[in-house]
Amino acid sequence: MAQSPGEVDTGTVPTAHPTQAAGVPSTTDIRSQVSQTRAEMSETIDAIQARLSPRRAIADATDAMTDATKGRLTRLAHRTNDACRRLVVATRANPVPMALLAAAAFGLILRALNTRHRRPHASNAAGNGKWPRTEGVQCERP
C-alpha cells in the first residue's frame, strides 16, 4: 500500500551491491557457475577417455566378434539341421541307393585306415630293396 510521508516501511532491505545492476549475476554466482561448468567438463572428458581407452576398444571388438561368431554358428546349425532333414527324407524315398552310398563310403574309410596302419614286412623294414626270403621257393630276379 501507499505510504504517507511520515510512515516508515519495516519490510526487507535489498542486499545487492549498490553498483550491481538488476539482472546481472554477482561474482559469487559467476564463480559458482564456473566451478559447476568445470565439474561437468571434467565428467565429459573422463567419459570420452573411457570410450577411447584401448581396453574399451578391445572389449568392444571382442563383443562384436563374439556376436558375429554366435550368429554364424546359429546359421550353420540351421543349415546343418536342414541338410540332415533333407538327407533323412532322401533316404526314406530312395533306401537302396543310399545304402549303396553308405557301403561305398564305409569301404573307403576302411581302406584308408588299413593302408595307414599297414606295417612294412620285417625283412624289408630297413628299406634295403631286397625281396623277403621264402623257404623252398625258387624265384629269379629280373
ZADO-1210 file (C-alpha; in nm, 4 decimals, padded with zeros to 6 digits):
<atoms>
<atom x="00.0000" y="00.0000" z="00.0000" code="MET" pos="1"/>
<atom x="00.0995" y="00.3543" z="-00.0400" code="ALA" pos="2"/>
<atom x="00.2877" y="00.5246" z="00.2406" code="GLN" pos="3"/>
<atom x="00.2373" y="00.8694" z="00.3612" code="SER" pos="4"/>
<atom x="00.5411" y="01.0877" z="00.4011" code="PRO" pos="5"/>
<atom x="00.5576" y="01.0328" z="00.7771" code="GLY" pos="6"/>
<atom x="00.5371" y="00.6496" z="00.7812" code="GLU" pos="7"/>
<atom x="00.8367" y="00.4116" z="00.7898" code="VAL" pos="8"/>
<atom x="00.8431" y="00.0812" z="00.5967" code="ASP" pos="9"/>
<atom x="00.9638" y="-00.2161" z="00.8061" code="THR" pos="10"/>
<atom x="00.9977" y="-00.4530" z="00.5058" code="GLY" pos="11"/>
<atom x="01.3106" y="-00.6255" z="00.3791" code="THR" pos="12"/>
<atom x="01.6146" y="-00.4334" z="00.2738" code="VAL" pos="13"/>
<atom x="01.7822" y="-00.5340" z="-00.0564" code="PRO" pos="14"/>
<atom x="02.1321" y="-00.6796" z="-00.0030" code="THR" pos="15"/>
<atom x="02.2657" y="-00.6305" z="-00.3549" code="ALA" pos="16"/>
<atom x="02.5763" y="-00.4257" z="-00.4075" code="HIS" pos="17"/>
<atom x="02.4795" y="-00.0695" z="-00.4853" code="PRO" pos="18"/>
<atom x="02.6764" y="-00.0731" z="-00.8136" code="THR" pos="19"/>
<atom x="02.5170" y="-00.4020" z="-00.9305" code="GLN" pos="20"/>
<atom x="02.2512" y="-00.3569" z="-01.1919" code="ALA" pos="21"/>
<atom x="01.9321" y="-00.5593" z="-01.1821" code="ALA" pos="22"/>
<atom x="01.9601" y="-00.8972" z="-01.3699" code="GLY" pos="23"/>
<atom x="02.3425" y="-00.9077" z="-01.3696" code="VAL" pos="24"/>
<atom x="02.4840" y="-01.2047" z="-01.1712" code="PRO" pos="25"/>
<atom x="02.7150" y="-01.1417" z="-00.8808" code="SER" pos="26"/>
<atom x="03.0779" y="-01.2546" z="-00.8642" code="THR" pos="27"/>
<atom x="02.9805" y="-01.5351" z="-00.6294" code="THR" pos="28"/>
<atom x="02.7206" y="-01.6561" z="-00.8786" code="ASP" pos="29"/>
<atom x="02.9728" y="-01.6454" z="-01.1642" code="ILE" pos="30"/>
<atom x="03.2312" y="-01.8377" z="-00.9612" code="ARG" pos="31"/>
<atom x="02.9686" y="-02.0964" z="-00.8727" code="SER" pos="32"/>
<atom x="02.8742" y="-02.1368" z="-01.2398" code="GLN" pos="33"/>
<atom x="03.2415" y="-02.1654" z="-01.3419" code="VAL" pos="34"/>
<atom x="03.3060" y="-02.4374" z="-01.0853" code="SER" pos="35"/>
<atom x="02.9910" y="-02.6249" z="-01.1932" code="GLN" pos="36"/>
<atom x="03.0969" y="-02.5985" z="-01.5593" code="THR" pos="37"/>
<atom x="03.4454" y="-02.7290" z="-01.4711" code="ARG" pos="38"/>
<atom x="03.2957" y="-03.0275" z="-01.2927" code="ALA" pos="39"/>
<atom x="03.0679" y="-03.1056" z="-01.5906" code="GLU" pos="40"/>
<atom x="03.3602" y="-03.0711" z="-01.8342" code="MET" pos="41"/>
<atom x="03.5717" y="-03.2985" z="-01.6177" code="SER" pos="42"/>
<atom x="03.2972" y="-03.5637" z="-01.6245" code="GLU" pos="43"/>
<atom x="03.2662" y="-03.5272" z="-02.0023" code="THR" pos="44"/>
<atom x="03.6411" y="-03.5606" z="-02.0545" code="ILE" pos="45"/>
<atom x="03.6511" y="-03.8671" z="-01.8289" code="ASP" pos="46"/>
<atom x="03.3681" y="-04.0253" z="-02.0277" code="ALA" pos="47"/>
<atom x="03.5479" y="-03.9556" z="-02.3573" code="ILE" pos="48"/>
<atom x="03.8716" y="-04.1015" z="-02.2221" code="GLN" pos="49"/>
<atom x="03.6862" y="-04.4135" z="-02.1064" code="ALA" pos="50"/>
<atom x="03.5333" y="-04.4586" z="-02.4524" code="ARG" pos="51"/>
<atom x="03.8660" y="-04.4106" z="-02.6288" code="LEU" pos="52"/>
<atom x="04.0720" y="-04.6306" z="-02.3980" code="SER" pos="53"/>
<atom x="04.2445" y="-04.9344" z="-02.5564" code="PRO" pos="54"/>
<atom x="04.0858" y="-05.1664" z="-02.3018" code="ARG" pos="55"/>
<atom x="03.7375" y="-05.0477" z="-02.4033" code="ARG" pos="56"/>
<atom x="03.8216" y="-05.0752" z="-02.7752" code="ALA" pos="57"/>
<atom x="03.9426" y="-05.4328" z="-02.7254" code="ILE" pos="58"/>
<atom x="03.6325" y="-05.5193" z="-02.5235" code="ALA" pos="59"/>
<atom x="03.4058" y="-05.3708" z="-02.7919" code="ASP" pos="60"/>
<atom x="03.5902" y="-05.5609" z="-03.0659" code="ALA" pos="61"/>
<atom x="03.5699" y="-05.8826" z="-02.8649" code="THR" pos="62"/>
<atom x="03.1971" y="-05.8349" z="-02.8132" code="ASP" pos="63"/>
<atom x="03.1466" y="-05.7683" z="-03.1835" code="ALA" pos="64"/>
<atom x="03.3446" y="-06.0813" z="-03.2793" code="MET" pos="65"/>
<atom x="03.1552" y="-06.2908" z="-03.0256" code="THR" pos="66"/>
<atom x="02.8211" y="-06.1694" z="-03.1583" code="ASP" pos="67"/>
<atom x="02.9284" y="-06.2321" z="-03.5185" code="ALA" pos="68"/>
<atom x="03.0568" y="-06.5803" z="-03.4341" code="THR" pos="69"/>
<atom x="02.7382" y="-06.6698" z="-03.2485" code="LYS" pos="70"/>
<atom x="02.5363" y="-06.5531" z="-03.5470" code="GLY" pos="71"/>
<atom x="02.7434" y="-06.7592" z="-03.7884" code="ARG" pos="72"/>
<atom x="02.7220" y="-07.0683" z="-03.5698" code="LEU" pos="73"/>
<atom x="02.3466" y="-07.0270" z="-03.5401" code="THR" pos="74"/>
<atom x="02.3115" y="-07.0028" z="-03.9183" code="ARG" pos="75"/>
<atom x="02.5415" y="-07.3051" z="-03.9635" code="LEU" pos="76"/>
<atom x="02.3359" y="-07.5060" z="-03.7153" code="ALA" pos="77"/>
<atom x="02.0169" y="-07.4207" z="-03.9042" code="HIS" pos="78"/>
<atom x="02.1773" y="-07.5179" z="-04.2362" code="ARG" pos="79"/>
<atom x="02.3116" y="-07.8430" z="-04.0905" code="THR" pos="80"/>
<atom x="01.9743" y="-07.9231" z="-03.9404" code="ASN" pos="81"/>
<atom x="01.8079" y="-07.8580" z="-04.2763" code="ASP" pos="82"/>
<atom x="02.0665" y="-08.0732" z="-04.4569" code="ALA" pos="83"/>
<atom x="02.0105" y="-08.3595" z="-04.2103" code="CYS" pos="84"/>
<atom x="01.6360" y="-08.3379" z="-04.2633" code="ARG" pos="85"/>
<atom x="01.6821" y="-08.3477" z="-04.6407" code="ARG" pos="86"/>
<atom x="01.9150" y="-08.6484" z="-04.6052" code="LEU" pos="87"/>
<atom x="01.6595" y="-08.8362" z="-04.3960" code="VAL" pos="88"/>
<atom x="01.3840" y="-08.7570" z="-04.6457" code="VAL" pos="89"/>
<atom x="01.6039" y="-08.8663" z="-04.9388" code="ALA" pos="90"/>
<atom x="01.6990" y="-09.1893" z="-04.7577" code="THR" pos="91"/>
<atom x="01.3366" y="-09.2732" z="-04.6897" code="ARG" pos="92"/>
<atom x="01.2454" y="-09.2009" z="-05.0514" code="ALA" pos="93"/>
<atom x="01.5417" y="-09.3959" z="-05.2007" code="ASN" pos="94"/>
<atom x="01.6671" y="-09.6538" z="-04.9479" code="PRO" pos="95"/>
<atom x="01.8639" y="-09.8793" z="-05.1862" code="VAL" pos="96"/>
<atom x="02.0830" y="-09.6126" z="-05.3498" code="PRO" pos="97"/>
<atom x="02.1514" y="-09.4569" z="-05.0094" code="MET" pos="98"/>
<atom x="02.2519" y="-09.7956" z="-04.8674" code="ALA" pos="99"/>
<atom x="02.4924" y="-09.8451" z="-05.1592" code="LEU" pos="100"/>
<atom x="02.6423" y="-09.4996" z="-05.0998" code="LEU" pos="101"/>
<atom x="02.6832" y="-09.5762" z="-04.7300" code="ALA" pos="102"/>
<atom x="02.8528" y="-09.9108" z="-04.8059" code="ALA" pos="103"/>
<atom x="03.0907" y="-09.7434" z="-05.0525" code="ALA" pos="104"/>
<atom x="03.1804" y="-09.4707" z="-04.8022" code="ALA" pos="105"/>
<atom x="03.2358" y="-09.7324" z="-04.5318" code="PHE" pos="106"/>
<atom x="03.4655" y="-09.9299" z="-04.7653" code="GLY" pos="107"/>
<atom x="03.6692" y="-09.6193" z="-04.8486" code="LEU" pos="108"/>
<atom x="03.7119" y="-09.5370" z="-04.4813" code="ILE" pos="109"/>
<atom x="03.8229" y="-09.8918" z="-04.4006" code="LEU" pos="110"/>
<atom x="04.0709" y="-09.8897" z="-04.6890" code="ARG" pos="111"/>
<atom x="04.2185" y="-09.5583" z="-04.5756" code="ALA" pos="112"/>
<atom x="04.2535" y="-09.6843" z="-04.2193" code="LEU" pos="113"/>
<atom x="04.4051" y="-10.0156" z="-04.3345" code="ASN" pos="114"/>
<atom x="04.6717" y="-09.8535" z="-04.5555" code="THR" pos="115"/>
<atom x="04.7649" y="-09.6069" z="-04.2879" code="ARG" pos="116"/>
<atom x="04.8186" y="-09.8750" z="-04.0241" code="HIS" pos="117"/>
<atom x="04.9858" y="-10.1301" z="-04.2520" code="ARG" pos="118"/>
<atom x="05.3405" y="-10.2071" z="-04.1392" code="ARG" pos="119"/>
<atom x="05.6245" y="-10.2994" z="-04.3772" code="PRO" pos="120"/>
<atom x="05.7461" y="-10.6599" z="-04.3942" code="HIS" pos="121"/>
<atom x="06.0128" y="-10.7453" z="-04.1331" code="ALA" pos="122"/>
<atom x="06.2895" y="-10.8274" z="-04.3852" code="SER" pos="123"/>
<atom x="06.2209" y="-10.5121" z="-04.5857" code="ASN" pos="124"/>
<atom x="06.1808" y="-10.2844" z="-04.2828" code="ALA" pos="125"/>
<atom x="06.5140" y="-10.1116" z="-04.3387" code="ALA" pos="126"/>
<atom x="06.4162" y="-10.0284" z="-04.6952" code="GLY" pos="127"/>
<atom x="06.7222" y="-10.2060" z="-04.8412" code="ASN" pos="128"/>
<atom x="06.5339" y="-10.3041" z="-05.1576" code="GLY" pos="129"/>
<atom x="06.5841" y="-10.6799" z="-05.1122" code="LYS" pos="130"/>
<atom x="06.2983" y="-10.9219" z="-05.1504" code="TRP" pos="131"/>
<atom x="06.1982" y="-11.1178" z="-04.8429" code="PRO" pos="132"/>
<atom x="06.3364" y="-11.4745" z="-04.8319" code="ARG" pos="133"/>
<atom x="06.0990" y="-11.7599" z="-04.8743" code="THR" pos="134"/>
<atom x="06.1973" y="-12.1169" z="-04.7913" code="GLU" pos="135"/>
<atom x="06.1800" y="-12.3712" z="-05.0727" code="GLY" pos="136"/>
<atom x="06.0630" y="-12.1320" z="-05.3444" code="VAL" pos="137"/>
<atom x="06.2922" y="-12.0700" z="-05.6379" code="GLN" pos="138"/>
<atom x="06.2413" y="-11.7231" z="-05.7881" code="CYS" pos="139"/>
<atom x="06.4512" y="-11.5427" z="-06.0422" code="GLU" pos="140"/>
<atom x="06.5170" y="-11.1827" z="-06.0084" code="ARG" pos="141"/>
<atom x="06.4574" y="-10.9679" z="-06.3082" code="PRO" pos="142"/>
</atoms>
